[in-house]
Amino acid sequence: MVGVSKKINVGMVGYKFMGKAHSHAYKDVGMFFDMDADVVMKAICGRDEEGVKAAAAKFGWESYETDWRKLVARDDIDFIDINAPSDAHKEIALEAIAAGKHVFCEKPLALNLSDAREMLDAAEKAGVKHGICFNYRFLPAVQLAKSIIDSGKLGEIHHYRATYLQDWLVDPETPLAWRLKKEVAGSGAHGDINAHSIDLARFLIGEFDRVVGHNRTFVKERPIPVSTSGLSGVGSSEKGEVTVDDATAFLADFKNGAMGIFVASRFATGRKNANTFEIHGSKGTIRWDLERLNELEVYFREDEPELAGFRRILATEPQHKYAGNWWPTGHIIGYEHGFVHIVYEFVQHIAANSPFAPTFLDGVRCQEVLEAVDLSIERGTWVSVEEV
Ligand SMILES: NC(=O)c1ccc[n+]([C@@H]2O[C@H](COP(=O)([O-])OP(=O)(O)OC[C@H]3O[C@@H](n4cnc5c(N)ncnc54)[C@H](O)[C@@H]3O)[C@@H](O)[C@H]2O)c1
């Protein structure tokens, strides 16, 4: 296993959406956070030489590879960061773990629960550090929500309501990207964006007990892409089958007795990235929306009746976790900062052996809920999460 040194060398697979977000995080982290080791952007990997070479130069990586096996085998790499689509996660992670590397992997952890469990098992047996990129946990307002709940200020939790709404598929001519193929993505809106909502719910209020869901694929065939860029692309005149859900909604019971409602859709016209939660407790309520990510709305029953109402907290004070590392109060941060914070925690985890979550275990727990929902849809009935 790789020993902790003053420098931590990263090797990263993938250079598009998440590849860019993670590269930015590695570049910025040392400038804003005091770290026990320097992060060195050693090598980036992609299959297209011209593309990966350009990305390496633009994002600031020292070198590049076109075969992830070569990247994983390199002696000068301490940890592998996986930003390829879900079908590639397991193979890359297992080989990296076998080579003694620590692994940081994008969500969902794998194509399915059994692959996710195999990855967790291998990482635990090898004793390497492992992490999954549930980045939304690491925003100051979400951290504030967590500390309010943990302090008991919301009391007993009754309701958890989450949405993750996008509209990039409402146009039937949007091409058949990899996110719409079950064999590459695992599932559609469910594994892609419900996965984030499930993780936030576990982080904030605890484990799921049972679930029941339904889903829909509104457009069953789409143009085969000629090229893709981010979530969009250019389609050809030929069509292919969509093999994942466009939307999945489910009800949940939590182990603490709370009731949950979750809705994930890529057909929510007008909603661009509405990752939200609203939590009602016996003493108060909190609500959050990614599209206003610095703000947390809170309501406390103990307020005097004539003054009671929702208040909006701007989570940019030095007392708010991570906020003090950035700008003066009120100088808001954005989507990309969550990645800087999670990368900071993961690198510190390697360098200083500091505690870290979410790990592959959280990836597995999330995947258990995803699969329990799918099983409930197949059966048309409630399914206990422990059953999967
Ligand atoms: N944490 C988040 O909020 C978030 C957001 C978007 C995507 N994701 C996850 O990140 C992962 C990547 O998604 P994306 O949006 O960046 O996809 P993308 O299509 O933008 O990029 C995928 C990258 O992987 C590379 N790739 C694919 N197969 C490869 C292989 N065999 N070897 C080497 N490189 C390979 C591609 O060349 C490309 O650079 C997925 O697991 C996705 O679910 C997470």
The ligand as a Gaussian input file, in Angstrom:
#p B3LYP/6-31G(d) Opt

LIG

0 1
 N      -21.274000      14.086000      -8.566000
 C      -22.062000      14.629000      -9.488000
 O      -22.805000      15.561000      -9.226000
 C      -22.040000      14.088000     -10.899000
 C      -22.484000      14.877000     -11.977000
 C      -22.395000      14.336000     -13.258000
 C      -21.907000      13.057000     -13.454000
 N      -21.524000      12.302000     -12.386000
 C      -20.994000      10.951000     -12.571000
 O      -19.676000      11.063000     -13.112000
 C      -19.393000       9.996000     -14.020000
 C      -19.006000      10.589000     -15.368000
 O      -20.064000      11.427000     -15.831000
 P      -19.788000      12.698000     -16.767000
 O      -21.018000      13.522000     -16.734000
 O      -18.501000      13.321000     -16.402000
 O      -19.677000      11.978000     -18.177000
 P      -19.023000      12.548000     -19.512000
 O      -19.660000      11.793000     -20.616000
 O      -19.075000      14.042000     -19.516000
 O      -17.492000      12.110000     -19.360000
 C      -17.118000      10.758000     -19.269000
 C      -15.633000      10.654000     -19.462000
 O      -15.225000       9.301000     -19.266000
 C      -14.354000       8.928000     -20.334000
 N      -14.393000       7.465000     -20.491000
 C      -15.453000       6.686000     -20.735000
 N      -15.087000       5.389000     -20.776000
 C      -13.742000       5.359000     -20.536000
 C      -12.777000       4.342000     -20.494000
 N      -13.111000       3.071000     -20.673000
 N      -11.471000       4.692000     -20.268000
 C      -11.136000       5.980000     -20.078000
 N      -12.027000       7.003000     -20.121000
 C      -13.308000       6.687000     -20.357000
 C      -14.881000       9.707000     -21.527000
 O      -13.914000       9.796000     -22.533000
 C      -15.174000      11.063000     -20.853000
 O      -13.990000      11.822000     -20.746000
 C      -20.661000       9.141000     -14.053000
 O      -20.520000       8.086000     -13.139000
 C      -21.758000      10.108000     -13.560000
 O      -22.850000       9.443000     -12.944000
 C      -21.566000      12.810000     -11.126000

